[in-house]
């Protein structure tokens, strides 16, 4: 019985939390479209559950990347996120692709989904990854990376970030590949290994939510109990 109520419960949770901030029409439409699509809905529910701790957990990152791989999910994440529960954590952890600074793994996924960016980045990775991993980047490779950054989607690589709880995939991309070739790259910026990292401790990030987190989630608990019982 609980399973059958999942779509309604998901929408109700979103409405309760979104009440704390005026949701935009674009975000609301994208959320409704996602919730009305079974595949997108199944990807969205874990993200809503995982991205509410205020601590940039790996589970939240994985859930966001999973949502982004769905067409409707991408549309939702590219909005201003005003209708998404957990939006404060998504913003603080740089899990929103439309923000000025984006998580490197999300930026890579966005690049791979864009034909122009993927073609440039694919050449860079195939020709330059082995040397860059050893701290060496030729002028040719610097130029190839700069060509990627010059694309609309690839610009994210100029200052993408990882969190303090990240896996090796993100830190390797940021510190061992991008940073090496961004140093003195033609037209590129110099990126030091620790630039743009989210360094807030779990309590610091959680405290920054203030009353916004306390009231909605108390309501969520009541709402969940109502649907179940």
RAVENWO-V923508 format. One line per field, one symbol per residue. ss: DSSP state (h for helix, s for strand, l for the rest). phi: phi as a letter, one per 30 degrees, with the letter a starting at -180 (. if undefined). burial: # if it has 9 or more other ideal C-beta (glycine too) atoms within 8 Angstrom, else .. Layout:
ss=???
phi=???
burial=???
This chain:
ss=llhhhhhhhhhhhhhhhhllllllhhhhhhhhhhhllhhhhhhhhhhhhhlllllllhhhhhhhhhhhllhhhhhhhlllllllllhhhhhhllllllllllshhhhhhhhhllhhhhhhhhhhhhhhhhhhhlllllhhhhhhhhhhhllllhhhhhllslsllllhhhhhhhhhhhhhhhlllllllllllllllslllhhhhhhlllhhhhhhhhhhhhhhhhhhl
phi=.ddddeedddddddddddddbdddddddddddddddceddedddedddddcbcibhdeddeddddddddcedddddddddidcceidddeddciccddddcbeedddddddddceddddddddeddcbeedddcicbdddddddddddddddddedddadbbcdcdcddddddddccddddddhdeiccdcdecdiddcddedddddddidedddeddddddddddddc
burial=....###.######.###....##..##.######.#..##.######.########..###########.######.#.#################....###########.#.###.##.###.###.###...#...#########.#.############.#...##############.#..#..#.....##.#.#..##.##..##.###.##..##..#..
